[in-house]
Amino acid sequence: MSDDRRLLEEMATAVLERSQPRALVDDVLPLDLALWRVLEETGLARLSFAESQGGGEGNLQQLIAVLKLAGKFSAEVPIAESQLLGGWLLTQAGMDVPRGPLTCAIDSRLECVADEGGWLLKGIARRVPWGSASSSFVAIANTPTESNVVLVPSSAGAWVSSANIAGEPRDEVSLDVILTSSQVATIGASVSDELSLRAMLGKAAMMAGAAERVFELVLEHVKNRSQFGRVIGSFQSVQHDVAKIASYCRAINVSTMSSTLTCDTLGFRSSESRVAVLATKVEANRLGTLIARSAHQLLGAIGFTDEHELRLSTTRLWSWCQECGTSATIQLDLGSEALRRGKAWELISPQSDSVWSTQ
Amino acid sequence: MRRKGPWHSWRSELPTGPESEMTCGVDHARRREIATEEADLRGQVRAFLRDQLDSGSFVPRCDAWLAGFSPEFSRELGLRGWIGLTIPRKYGGHERSALSRYVVIEELLAAGAPVAAHWFADRQFAPSLLAYGTERQKLKYLPAIAGGECFFAIGMSEADAGSDLAGLRTKAARTTDGWRLTGSKLWTSGAHHAHAIVVLARTTPHSDGESRHEGLSQFIVDLPANGVQINPIRLLTGEHHFNEVVFDDVYVNDEQVLGSVGEGWRQVTAELAYERSGPERYLSTFPLLEILVRRVDRVEDSRNIVGVIGGLLARAWTLRQLSYEIASALADGDSPEIEAAMVKDLGTTFEQDLADVLLNAIEMPADLRSADPLQRALAEAVLHSPGYTIRGGTNEVLRGVVAKSLGLR
């Protein structure tokens, strides 16, 4: 690992580790404003932005590495939404990235109409991560002829609170607001495809982190918990289950990192990147649920409580399976692509493995 | 400059396995050059396979590295320089990188090409010979292996020594100028076609208190040989790939000892990361998926299986990353045995899942004797599936290896 990456990960670990949530399951978690402030102070909140935006000029691999840690420590802040998604949209449109917790509305139906030197923005957005607690959010809004990136102050919308099964806010917002011309910019139509791939990759990375935390908790438990006069990790059936979790974690991790490298090298719009990201999310979903199930079996009743930290990561794995790409839909997409080409192997194995050529 | 490639940096984040410091002596420009060579090579292999398929020189099949026996095809590959890729030129090889070999074999396996004849010679015996063989042995065997004309069998398992290989009973007794082998090997793939067999035998009787891994040695026995009897063990399909190989006081001269006497265990276990992480550990049933995708319009109601196909492709893509990552690490001189054990567990489980999932999705009966390649491949994938998770270390043994690395045993 390069020294830069090691330092970055050490810093991100130090910042994120101490902020693990302690709230109960039936609470909706508040956005961790204290953590957000630390992220801004340390530069992690603007890691991937250009220097002209006060950013760290970090590449995709660095950002994904931080997202994995955010997933591992169940960070209650919109890092993926602010940098990989919303912030990226703003910079694509040539707009400035504001301070304060920024989120992104992917599932939205918004229209904007030019109105006396400004814009009238109307419509709704669903399941906006940390929506009502954010200071502003980014979305794509359409005019009859083109797509626009819009930057909306969160206080301008009417919010209905909701949450995923991990308690992370996923709020709905209704909008009927006037935006200034500096809050709206046109953008190419293909941007929404890339946005959904970015969301998928970011979520897979967070799942890799959550899975790794589950694995650590499982290993600690089976080495310390005794039954029948022995630590349970000495039982062969337990050993095999732990070994499988380790393999599953590795699979999510390696596939996430490999897709990241592909996207960083070729851009998200190459067909190689698209296949990589789709495959990564499907496998993260499948393995994530297997890991959660097996971990709860190994921790028994102890892990089935709101006191135990295990649920922070398992409920996230379950939630994130459904966010930014569900398996049934992605599998149809991948399968259709293979059938359209009439080729299976060549779809998953490009002739030139660009990832390897950049090592 | 001492640095580590990005793959190794990712590996350091894995929950298992100590991070090993390693040197990447190859500079960036050279790596790019190698990658271009590999892309060219892949293009050549693909074009060749297309021609071969079009001309009907082979029919794609599942589990082709066990069951796809074709000396003609092996010779053709040898002529093209696609066997013994990593063997030095002075032994008839091609001195290419380990990743070049990886590219060739993954293309051949994905296409279901008949590679069984030369498989063990190319994958297992040639690397062992390069590592431990005498100059005379290398000159004797390697050129013929690279030419696709010399086939090997690997004599390891026995009736009472399967997963517990160190419990083997085949003995080699010392004579004045050689050894006399007695015992029998079981499940020996391709021995009935092989020009030679490598036998792991006990040369020093096991005494109490000493590790059973001591006192084992490897011998190369040219076939046919006096005192060697090869009996077929038929698979549940009736196919003949496995054998019992009986050694009745077979004379082997000193020149046929592979490596050092007493070092047999270390020699056979040293290459496990190669054997357990290669593309043959996840592609055994892939030809079935390829056949299905290429002709899905003829399958009734394809809507039912589009998503199934997509799910299998996602898993295959992921396994390819896992397998390829280890191939890269091996090419850099690392030996990630734990990660290789994980790939084999995940990959062979996928081989079985692919067969089972498609058995439950394709609306045509699996049939080994059908004229329809899809029905045949489905039958091959399913009927061969018990082997995938057994050969080369059962998945239970592999999970034990992983558990041990985690400090659980």
Chai-1 contact restraints between the chains, C-beta under 6 A:
chainA,res_idxA,chainB,res_idxB,connection_type,confidence,min_distance_angstrom,max_distance_angstrom,comment,restraint_id
A,M1,B,S9,contact,1.0,0.0,6.0,A-B,restraint_1
A,M1,B,S12,contact,1.0,0.0,6.0,A-B,restraint_2
A,E212,B,P15,contact,1.0,0.0,6.0,A-B,restraint_3
A,F215,B,P15,contact,1.0,0.0,6.0,A-B,restraint_4
A,G233,B,L408,contact,1.0,0.0,6.0,A-B,restraint_5
A,Q239,B,A403,contact,1.0,0.0,6.0,A-B,restraint_6
A,Q239,B,L408,contact,1.0,0.0,6.0,A-B,restraint_7
A,H240,B,R399,contact,1.0,0.0,6.0,A-B,restraint_8
A,A243,B,R399,contact,1.0,0.0,6.0,A-B,restraint_9
A,A243,B,V402,contact,1.0,0.0,6.0,A-B,restraint_10
A,A243,B,A403,contact,1.0,0.0,6.0,A-B,restraint_11
A,A246,B,P15,contact,1.0,0.0,6.0,A-B,restraint_12
A,A246,B,T16,contact,1.0,0.0,6.0,A-B,restraint_13
A,A246,B,V402,contact,1.0,0.0,6.0,A-B,restraint_14
A,S247,B,M342,contact,1.0,0.0,6.0,A-B,restraint_15
A,S247,B,D345,contact,1.0,0.0,6.0,A-B,restraint_16
A,S247,B,L346,contact,1.0,0.0,6.0,A-B,restraint_17
A,C249,B,P15,contact,1.0,0.0,6.0,A-B,restraint_18
A,R250,B,L14,contact,1.0,0.0,6.0,A-B,restraint_19
A,R250,B,M342,contact,1.0,0.0,6.0,A-B,restraint_20
A,A251,B,T318,contact,1.0,0.0,6.0,A-B,restraint_21
A,V254,B,Q321,contact,1.0,0.0,6.0,A-B,restraint_22
A,V254,B,L322,contact,1.0,0.0,6.0,A-B,restraint_23
A,V254,B,E325,contact,1.0,0.0,6.0,A-B,restraint_24
A,S255,B,T318,contact,1.0,0.0,6.0,A-B,restraint_25
A,S255,B,Q321,contact,1.0,0.0,6.0,A-B,restraint_26
A,M257,B,W10,contact,1.0,0.0,6.0,A-B,restraint_27
A,S258,B,Q321,contact,1.0,0.0,6.0,A-B,restraint_28
A,A279,B,A314,contact,1.0,0.0,6.0,A-B,restraint_29
A,A279,B,W317,contact,1.0,0.0,6.0,A-B,restraint_30
A,A279,B,T318,contact,1.0,0.0,6.0,A-B,restraint_31
A,V282,B,A314,contact,1.0,0.0,6.0,A-B,restraint_32
A,E283,B,A314,contact,1.0,0.0,6.0,A-B,restraint_33
A,E283,B,T318,contact,1.0,0.0,6.0,A-B,restraint_34
A,A328,B,G307,contact,1.0,0.0,6.0,A-B,restraint_35
A,Q331,B,G307,contact,1.0,0.0,6.0,A-B,restraint_36
A,Q331,B,G310,contact,1.0,0.0,6.0,A-B,restraint_37
A,Q331,B,G311,contact,1.0,0.0,6.0,A-B,restraint_38
A,L332,B,V306,contact,1.0,0.0,6.0,A-B,restraint_39
A,L332,B,G307,contact,1.0,0.0,6.0,A-B,restraint_40
A,L332,B,G310,contact,1.0,0.0,6.0,A-B,restraint_41
A,L334,B,G310,contact,1.0,0.0,6.0,A-B,restraint_42
A,L334,B,L313,contact,1.0,0.0,6.0,A-B,restraint_43
A,G335,B,V306,contact,1.0,0.0,6.0,A-B,restraint_44
A,G335,B,G307,contact,1.0,0.0,6.0,A-B,restraint_45
A,G335,B,I309,contact,1.0,0.0,6.0,A-B,restraint_46
A,G335,B,G310,contact,1.0,0.0,6.0,A-B,restraint_47
A,S336,B,V306,contact,1.0,0.0,6.0,A-B,restraint_48
A,A338,B,V293,contact,1.0,0.0,6.0,A-B,restraint_49
A,A338,B,I309,contact,1.0,0.0,6.0,A-B,restraint_50
A,A338,B,L313,contact,1.0,0.0,6.0,A-B,restraint_51
A,L339,B,V296,contact,1.0,0.0,6.0,A-B,restraint_52
A,G342,B,R294,contact,1.0,0.0,6.0,A-B,restraint_53
A,A344,B,L289,contact,1.0,0.0,6.0,A-B,restraint_54
A,A344,B,E290,contact,1.0,0.0,6.0,A-B,restraint_55
A,A344,B,V293,contact,1.0,0.0,6.0,A-B,restraint_56
A,W345,B,A110,contact,1.0,0.0,6.0,A-B,restraint_57
A,W345,B,E290,contact,1.0,0.0,6.0,A-B,restraint_58
A,I348,B,L313,contact,1.0,0.0,6.0,A-B,restraint_59
A,I348,B,A316,contact,1.0,0.0,6.0,A-B,restraint_60
A,I348,B,W317,contact,1.0,0.0,6.0,A-B,restraint_61
A,Q351,B,A39,contact,1.0,0.0,6.0,A-B,restraint_62
A,Q351,B,R42,contact,1.0,0.0,6.0,A-B,restraint_63
A,Q351,B,G43,contact,1.0,0.0,6.0,A-B,restraint_64
A,S352,B,A39,contact,1.0,0.0,6.0,A-B,restraint_65
A,W356,B,A35,contact,1.0,0.0,6.0,A-B,restraint_66
A,S357,B,R32,contact,1.0,0.0,6.0,A-B,restraint_67
A,S357,B,A35,contact,1.0,0.0,6.0,A-B,restraint_68
A,Q359,B,G5,contact,1.0,0.0,6.0,A-B,restraint_69
A,Q359,B,R31,contact,1.0,0.0,6.0,A-B,restraint_70
